[in-house]
Amino acid sequence: MGLRAKFLRLPGSERRLVLRAASTVALVRLELWTLPLATVRRRVGKSGLRKHTASPSRPAAERISWAVAAAARFVPGASNCLVRALAAESMLGRFGYHSQLKIGVGKTAAGQFEAHAWLESEGQTLIGQFDLGRYTEMAGPGAGRL
């Protein structure tokens, strides 16, 4: 089954969620390309936590992260963990979820520096959950706010 057919088979609420995720991912990607990370972090934070109560119209945090991951496959340059984590953080905040961006550093088997971003919410890693043991989380004042 083609991607278009899969998309059209989704319930309307999930199609809207994927489209919203695609626009958020594209905007975050553009902002990271043109603005300093600290500015993007402030802008994502300004999307703020909105008070939403649990309701059938509020998507689960896992569905939001799924929609971001799905949308990121089609936005050029958005396969980057930081883009996906920031986009998910923004969307989660809009739906009233608390989340925390984490950034860690490590070395490859060849000794090269690498960094990774992931997003946690309610004790769960929603974005970037692969092989987190390889990374040492950056610590210090404001590390989560970079």
N, C-alpha and C positions, 0 to 999 in steps of 0.2 A: 504494500500500500504506500502510495506517495505521501510526501509531507503535507501537501495541500489537503489531501483526503483525510489524513490523520487530524489535521487542524480542524477541518469542517465537522468531523465526528465528535469533537469535544463539545461538552455542554456550553451554552452561551456564556455562562459566568466564567468558565475557564478560558474561553477564547478572548473575552474582554481582559482577563487577568494577564494572559500572554501578550496581548497587544500593549497593555499598560507597562508590562515589564520591558518589552522591546523599546518603547519610547524612553523609559527610565535608563536602560542600559546604554542606549545611543547617546543620551544627554550626558551621562557620567563619563562615557568614553571621550566625548568631545571636550568636556571640561578638563579631564585629566591630560588631554593632549595640549590644551591651551592655557591652563591655569596651574599654579603651584598646588601641591597636594593639600597643604594647610587650608587653602581657600576652598577647595572642593569639599574637604571635611566639614568646614563651617557651613557650607551651602547644604550639604546632606543633613547636617544637624538641624538646620533651620526648617527643613521639611517637618521636623518636630514630631513629637508624640501626640497623636490625636486620641481622644478618649472614645474608644469603640468598645462596646460591650460584646460579649460572645453572642453572636447571632448567626443565623444561616447565611446572611449576606457577607459576613466577615470571613475571608478565606483563612484557612489554617496556615500557620507559619511555614509548615513543610510545603504547602502548595505554592506559596509565594516564592520560596527558594527554588522549587521545581520550575516555575514559570520563568524566573530569572535565568536559570541554567539553560532552559529551552530557547529562550529569546537570544541569549548571548551567542548561540551557535550561528546566528544569522546576521549579527552586527559585526562588521569588520573591526578587528582589534579587540573584541570584547571577550575573547577566550581567556584573557588575563584574569588571574584570581582577584586582583585588587578591584578591577572594574566590576566583576560579579559581586564581590562582597559589599562594595559601596552602594551598588544599585539595590541589592537586597536590603541593606540597612535602611536606605531611603524608603523603600516600599513597606518594610515592616513597621517603620515609624509612622507612616501614614495610616496604617491600620491599627495603631495603638500598641504594637509589640515593642518591648525593650530588647535591644540587642547590643552587642559589643564587638567592634572590629578588633581583631588581633593581627599583629604582624610579627613574624618570626624570621630568624636568620639561621643559616647553616652552611655546610660545605658539601659539595658533591663528592662522590667516591674519588674523583680526580683532584680534589682539593680546591675546587672553584667555589667562590662565594655564591650563595643563592638566597633569595628571600621568598616568603610566602605569606599571603593574607588569607584569613578565614574569618567567618562570622559566627558568633555564638548567640543563642537566644534560649533562655529558660533551661540552661544546662546542656543544650544540644548544639552540636556544630552543624549549621545549616548549609554553609557554603565553604568549599575548600577543605573538606574533611579527610583528604587522603594523606597518609604517611606523616602525620603531625609530629610524631616522635623524632623526626629528623631535624626539627627546628627548635631553636631556643627563642622563646617569646621575648620581645623587647620589653624592658621594664623601665620604670622610672616615672617621674612626674609627667602626667599627660600622655604616656605612651599609647594608651587606647584612643587618644584624641588626635594623634599626629596631624 
